[in-house]
């Protein structure tokens, strides 16, 4: 059981560490990062409750994937980020959006991963490996994309409404299509979304690193 829990927790923590470490010019306070992570863990509860309701409301598989799952999960994270992180004084460079969004996402993904792995019985190890290669990178992609647009909205100011909208719309589309292709067993397309998402995420990280107002600050 301990091995299963470790296999479920290590990948989200490694991704969180990777993104935090790449905050090159002004790292976020440890306390705020930790609070954000545990907030993400706690968001699993409202997500589960809402998804139980949407499962009864939406019988169309595509609509359920897009709204009943993706919009619920991304929407709850989005609201939490706006309420808890967006207005913080420490959110003072574009990359901070990626940090907070990814951290809250990995908190949720860690708890969800443990639930899937522990409840898979003898298949727990296989499920952990599969999710490490697919679901966890997908969640990370959605977190980074959401944070990318939140960073633009908070720091640049221009097109704020557009960027706030894209911060929820784009992750919902990524997440919804990924789930839908899984449901209809088009696994190659789900994997393609993951691969493209990773590439876009790495590009988004570099873009916001370059936009940091602290990049050329004297040591």
Backbone torsions as a table, in degrees:
resi	resn	phi	psi	omega
1	UNK	NA	-41.3	178.8
2	UNK	-61.6	-41.1	179.0
3	UNK	-62.5	-39.9	179.4
4	UNK	-64.3	-44.6	-179.9
5	UNK	-63.9	-40.7	177.7
6	UNK	-63.5	-41.2	179.8
7	UNK	-65.9	-24.5	179.3
8	UNK	-87.1	-27.3	-174.9
9	UNK	-94.5	-31.5	-174.2
10	UNK	-63.2	-46.3	-178.7
11	UNK	-58.2	-48.4	177.4
12	UNK	-61.5	-37.1	179.9
13	UNK	-67.5	-38.0	178.5
14	UNK	-65.5	-41.5	178.3
15	UNK	-64.9	-42.3	177.8
16	UNK	-60.3	-42.8	179.4
17	UNK	-64.8	-41.3	179.7
18	UNK	-58.9	-46.8	-178.1
19	UNK	-70.2	-40.4	178.7
20	UNK	-64.0	-42.2	-179.3
21	UNK	-64.8	-29.7	-179.9
22	UNK	-83.3	6.2	168.9
23	UNK	-80.9	88.3	-161.8
24	UNK	-79.2	-29.1	-164.9
25	UNK	-111.3	-28.6	174.2
26	UNK	-153.8	95.7	-175.5
27	UNK	-69.2	149.9	179.2
28	UNK	-75.0	151.0	-179.4
29	UNK	-58.8	136.1	-178.3
30	UNK	-56.8	-41.9	-178.1
31	UNK	-61.3	-42.8	-179.5
32	UNK	-68.7	-38.2	178.3
33	UNK	-63.5	-43.8	-179.8
34	UNK	-65.2	-42.9	177.7
35	UNK	-61.4	-40.8	178.8
36	UNK	-63.2	-40.7	179.5
37	UNK	-62.6	-46.8	-178.7
38	UNK	-71.6	-27.4	171.7
39	UNK	-61.7	-42.9	176.9
40	UNK	-60.4	-39.9	177.1
41	UNK	-60.4	-44.1	-176.8
42	UNK	-69.0	-24.9	-177.9
43	UNK	-66.3	-15.5	178.0
44	UNK	-57.1	-36.8	-175.9
45	UNK	-63.4	-55.2	178.3
46	UNK	-64.1	-32.2	178.7
47	UNK	-62.3	-45.3	-179.7
48	UNK	-62.1	-44.7	-178.5
49	UNK	-61.7	-46.7	-178.5
50	UNK	-66.4	-40.0	-179.2
51	UNK	-66.3	-29.9	175.6
52	UNK	-63.8	-35.4	178.6
53	UNK	-74.1	-45.9	-177.0
54	UNK	-66.0	-27.5	178.1
55	UNK	-64.0	-29.1	177.7
56	UNK	-83.1	-27.3	-175.1
57	UNK	-82.9	-36.1	-172.8
58	UNK	-111.4	113.5	179.6
59	UNK	-94.4	-22.2	176.6
60	UNK	-73.8	127.4	-172.7
61	UNK	-64.1	-40.1	-179.5
62	UNK	-67.1	-44.5	179.5
63	UNK	-64.3	-40.9	178.2
64	UNK	-63.3	-41.6	179.4
65	UNK	-62.1	-42.3	-174.2
66	UNK	-79.1	-44.9	-174.7
67	UNK	-100.8	-47.1	-174.9
68	UNK	-68.5	-26.6	179.8
69	UNK	-114.5	-62.5	-172.9
70	UNK	-62.8	-49.0	-178.2
71	UNK	-65.9	-36.6	179.0
72	UNK	-63.6	-53.7	-175.6
73	UNK	-67.1	-47.8	179.7
74	UNK	-69.3	-35.1	-179.4
75	UNK	-66.2	-42.2	178.8
76	UNK	-63.7	-42.9	177.7
77	UNK	-63.9	-41.8	-178.5
78	UNK	-59.9	-48.5	179.9
79	UNK	-62.8	-42.5	179.7
80	UNK	-62.1	-41.8	178.8
81	UNK	-64.2	-42.3	179.9
82	UNK	-65.3	-39.7	-176.9
83	UNK	-77.3	-37.6	-170.7
84	UNK	-100.9	-39.1	-171.2
85	UNK	-107.6	-36.4	-168.5
86	UNK	-58.9	-38.0	-176.4
87	UNK	-87.9	-0.8	-177.5
88	UNK	-68.2	142.4	177.2
89	UNK	-63.6	-29.0	179.6
90	UNK	-69.3	-17.3	175.0
91	UNK	-80.9	82.3	-170.5
92	UNK	-129.9	14.6	171.0
93	UNK	-149.8	155.3	-175.6
94	UNK	-55.0	-38.5	-176.9
95	UNK	-64.1	-23.3	179.8
96	UNK	-60.9	-32.1	176.7
97	UNK	-60.6	-41.9	178.1
98	UNK	-65.8	-42.4	-179.1
99	UNK	-59.8	-55.3	-175.7
100	UNK	-64.6	-42.2	-178.5
101	UNK	-67.2	-42.5	179.3
102	UNK	-67.5	-40.8	-179.1
103	UNK	-64.1	-45.0	179.6
104	UNK	-66.3	-34.4	178.4
105	UNK	-67.7	-42.3	179.8
106	UNK	-69.7	-28.7	173.2
107	UNK	-62.4	-47.4	176.1
108	UNK	-63.1	-46.5	-176.2
109	UNK	-63.2	-34.9	179.4
110	UNK	-63.2	-48.0	-179.5
111	UNK	-65.3	-44.4	178.8
112	UNK	-60.6	-41.1	-179.5
113	UNK	-62.9	-44.0	178.2
114	UNK	-59.9	-42.9	-179.2
115	UNK	-61.9	-45.9	179.9
116	UNK	-63.6	-46.7	-174.4
117	UNK	-68.3	-46.8	-177.5
118	UNK	-65.7	-35.0	-178.3
119	UNK	-85.0	5.3	-178.2
120	UNK	-95.2	2.5	176.9
121	UNK	59.5	-130.0	-177.7
122	UNK	-67.0	-16.1	-179.7
123	UNK	-91.1	6.4	-174.5
124	UNK	-54.6	-45.6	-178.6
125	UNK	-64.2	-41.8	179.3
126	UNK	-65.5	-41.3	179.1
127	UNK	-64.0	-41.3	179.0
128	UNK	-61.0	-43.8	179.8
129	UNK	-64.9	-45.1	-179.2
130	UNK	-62.5	-43.8	-178.9
131	UNK	-69.7	-30.9	176.2
132	UNK	-62.4	-32.5	-177.4
133	UNK	-90.8	-15.9	-173.9
134	UNK	-128.0	-72.0	-171.4
135	UNK	-63.8	-42.8	-178.6
136	UNK	-65.1	-47.3	174.8
137	UNK	-61.0	-34.0	177.7
138	UNK	-63.8	-46.4	178.0
139	UNK	-61.2	-42.0	179.7
140	UNK	-61.8	-42.2	177.7
141	UNK	-58.8	-46.7	180.0
142	UNK	-62.1	-39.8	178.6
143	UNK	-65.0	-43.5	-179.0
144	UNK	-67.0	-42.7	179.4
145	UNK	-63.4	-44.3	177.8
146	UNK	-60.0	-45.5	-179.5
147	UNK	-66.4	-32.9	178.7
148	UNK	-60.1	-48.1	-178.3
149	UNK	-74.5	-32.8	175.3
150	UNK	-65.1	-37.1	176.9
151	UNK	-62.8	-41.6	176.9
152	UNK	-63.4	-44.0	-177.5
153	UNK	-64.4	-41.0	-175.2
154	UNK	-75.8	-43.7	-169.1
155	UNK	-94.4	-45.1	-174.1
156	UNK	-79.8	-31.9	176.3
157	UNK	83.3	-41.3	-180.0
158	UNK	-68.2	141.8	179.6
159	UNK	54.7	38.2	-176.6
160	UNK	-59.0	-47.2	-178.9
161	UNK	-62.0	-42.9	179.1
162	UNK	-61.5	-45.1	-178.1
163	UNK	-69.5	-35.9	175.5
164	UNK	-63.9	-37.1	177.9
165	UNK	-68.8	-44.4	180.0
166	UNK	-64.6	-27.8	-179.5
167	UNK	-63.7	-23.3	177.3
168	UNK	-106.5	-37.0	-175.8
169	UNK	-65.7	-48.5	-175.6
170	UNK	-64.9	-48.3	176.6
171	UNK	-60.3	-36.3	178.5
172	UNK	-63.9	-41.3	178.5
173	UNK	-64.8	-44.3	178.7
174	UNK	-60.8	-50.7	-177.1
175	UNK	-65.3	-44.2	-177.9
176	UNK	-64.2	-45.2	179.3
177	UNK	-66.6	-40.4	176.9
178	UNK	-57.4	-48.8	-179.7
179	UNK	-63.9	-42.5	-177.2
180	UNK	-62.0	-45.0	179.8
181	UNK	-65.6	-32.1	174.2
182	UNK	-65.8	-45.6	-177.8
183	UNK	-60.9	-38.3	-178.3
184	UNK	-95.6	10.2	173.1
185	UNK	64.6	32.4	170.2
186	UNK	-97.6	69.6	-170.9
187	UNK	-65.3	-29.6	179.9
188	UNK	-63.6	-37.3	179.6
189	UNK	-71.4	-36.9	175.3
190	UNK	-62.1	-42.4	179.0
191	UNK	-65.1	-37.5	177.9
192	UNK	-61.8	-41.1	177.7
193	UNK	-61.0	-41.0	179.3
194	UNK	-63.2	-46.5	-177.9
195	UNK	-63.0	-47.2	179.1
196	UNK	-64.8	-36.8	179.4
197	UNK	-63.9	-40.9	178.5
198	UNK	-63.6	-44.2	179.7
199	UNK	-61.5	-44.5	180.0
200	UNK	-65.4	-39.1	-178.1
201	UNK	-63.9	-44.7	179.0
202	UNK	-63.0	-36.7	177.4
203	UNK	-67.3	-41.8	179.7
204	UNK	-62.3	-39.8	177.8
205	UNK	-59.9	-46.7	-179.2
206	UNK	-64.3	-40.3	-179.7
207	UNK	-60.4	-46.9	-177.2
208	UNK	-74.9	-27.5	172.2
209	UNK	-61.2	-43.1	-178.7
210	UNK	-68.8	-26.0	-177.0
211	UNK	-86.8	-1.3	-176.5
212	UNK	-61.3	128.0	176.7
213	UNK	-69.6	-10.6	-179.0
214	UNK	-98.5	4.0	-174.0
215	UNK	-60.1	-43.2	-176.4
216	UNK	-102.5	20.3	180.0
217	UNK	-69.1	134.6	178.8
218	UNK	-61.0	141.9	178.2
219	UNK	-71.7	NA	NA
